[in-house]
Amino acid sequence: MTNEAEAEGHDLFEWGPPRGLPSLVRLSVPALPTVRARALLALAVGWLPLLLLILILPGHDRAGDLRHFLRDIGAHARFAFAVPLLLVAHVETARRLGAVVRHFAISGLIPPEAGDGLKAELARARAAVRAPVAELLVLLAAYAIILWLFATGISNHGLPAWTIAGPGRLSAAGWWHMLVSLPLLLTLLMGWLWRILIWTRLLHKVAAMDLRLVVAHPTMPAAWAFWPSRSGPSAPLRWGSAASLRAVSPTSTCTATRRR
């Protein structure tokens, strides 16, 4: 049963939203076996078109829009930094969480009589991570936020100056920002939120089992050596989330209200 539970924990969190979206909508995407290739593709989709559209189809004058964009630290933090880091986290952090799950199965922490219960919980977690409905909910939630921005008035949200072509009108780069770049970031963030919720539930279920706990350990921290460290593979997830959240600060962008 230990081997079966260990197998269930393998690559448990390496799938899930939004990785399954292309297959869900029957969209053919190029095979990208490495995380570096995926990060570069995300950069080419989320950040590079903004620069190109400003150069080709500026909302106002090309030089002014380009200056505002290059000075928009928030946009660069979100789409050139946070998005690639969140994709790296899909591999590095997810693998580390899977290693923790496998440790539960092989360390003797779970008694043999609870092996079936652990295997069942891991199967439920795997099904929840890979559920097609989760992919749809994440995508719908991302575009629901975009629709809310449009419904409540674009100019009321302090959008960057380079996204605005006129009163209540978006530039070409602004449309790409609202319909592609921002939803890409939101789906990555909410996909990780979904994984964290499943991870929290799994820990709650494991904690309720009759665990074989060691009250004292001679080296103390070594007893938790299997746990993701603050500077370990979970760093890309923390850095990517922090960068995307910090970038929404009102002082992090040059907003349209500053254009003269």
URFEN-V815269 format. One record per helix or strand of 3 or more residues. SS is the DSSP state (alpha for helix, beta for strand). FROM is the first residue (numbers start at 1). TO is the last residue. If there is no record, write none. Layout:
ss=[SS;SS]
from=[FROM;FROM]
to=[TO;TO]
This chain:
ss=[alpha;alpha;alpha;alpha;alpha;alpha;alpha;alpha;alpha;alpha;beta;alpha;alpha;alpha;alpha]
from=[2;21;35;48;62;73;112;132;154;161;164;172;220;235;256]
to=[9;24;46;56;70;106;129;151;157;163;166;207;224;246;258]
